[in-house]
Amino acid sequence: MILEAVKYMILGMGVVYVFLIVMVYVLDWQHKLLLKFFPESFEDTPPPSPTSKRDKLKKVAAITAALHHMKKS
């Protein structure tokens, strides 16, 4: 009975392993296909603009205010 359980365990793990390998190849193929038909939408995106110190301080102030408000209520 334990031998049968081990067989099912190995079979199940093998199926999962094969599925993951197939998934990696399909996603790689999909990536190449999308780059072939839509090259401008994936490669020509502008780099994100650097955030200034003032913007970072505004975010910190907003987070601090939200936490302070949450502690009061």
C-alpha positions as CSV (number, residue, x, y, z in Angstrom):
1,M,0.0,0.0,0.0
2,I,2.8,2.4,0.8
3,L,4.5,1.5,-2.5
4,E,1.4,2.4,-4.4
5,A,1.3,5.8,-2.6
6,V,4.9,6.4,-3.5
7,K,4.1,5.6,-7.1
8,Y,1.3,8.1,-7.2
9,M,3.5,10.7,-5.5
10,I,6.2,10.3,-8.1
11,L,3.6,10.4,-10.9
12,G,2.0,13.5,-9.5
13,M,5.4,15.3,-9.1
14,G,6.4,14.2,-12.6
15,V,3.2,15.7,-14.1
16,V,3.7,19.0,-12.3
17,Y,7.4,19.1,-13.4
18,V,6.4,18.5,-17.0
19,F,3.7,21.1,-16.8
20,L,6.1,23.7,-15.5
21,I,8.6,23.0,-18.2
22,V,5.9,23.2,-20.9
23,M,4.7,26.5,-19.3
24,V,8.2,28.0,-19.4
25,Y,8.5,27.2,-23.1
26,V,5.1,28.5,-23.9
27,L,5.7,31.8,-22.1
28,D,9.0,32.2,-23.9
29,W,7.3,31.6,-27.2
30,Q,4.6,34.0,-26.3
31,H,7.2,36.7,-25.4
32,K,8.9,36.2,-28.8
33,L,5.6,36.3,-30.7
34,L,4.5,39.5,-29.0
35,L,7.9,41.2,-29.7
36,K,7.5,40.1,-33.4
37,F,4.1,41.6,-33.9
38,F,4.2,44.6,-31.4
39,P,7.8,45.7,-31.1
40,E,7.1,49.3,-30.5
41,S,4.9,48.8,-27.4
42,F,7.5,46.7,-25.5
43,E,10.9,48.1,-26.4
44,D,10.2,51.8,-27.1
45,T,8.7,52.6,-23.7
46,P,10.4,55.6,-22.1
47,P,12.4,55.0,-18.9
48,P,10.6,56.1,-15.8
49,S,11.4,59.7,-14.8
50,P,13.5,60.0,-11.7
51,T,11.5,61.3,-8.7
52,S,12.7,64.4,-7.1
53,K,13.5,64.7,-3.4
54,R,10.4,67.0,-3.0
55,D,8.1,64.3,-4.4
56,K,9.6,61.7,-2.0
57,L,9.0,64.1,0.9
58,K,5.4,64.6,-0.1
59,K,4.8,60.8,-0.1
60,V,6.4,60.5,3.3
61,A,4.3,63.3,4.6
62,A,1.1,61.7,3.2
63,I,1.9,58.4,4.7
64,T,2.7,59.9,8.1
65,A,-0.5,61.9,8.1
66,A,-2.5,58.7,7.2
67,L,-0.9,56.8,10.0
68,H,-1.5,59.6,12.5
69,H,-5.1,59.8,11.4
70,M,-5.5,56.0,11.7
71,K,-4.0,56.0,15.2
72,K,-6.4,58.7,16.4
73,S,-9.6,56.9,15.3
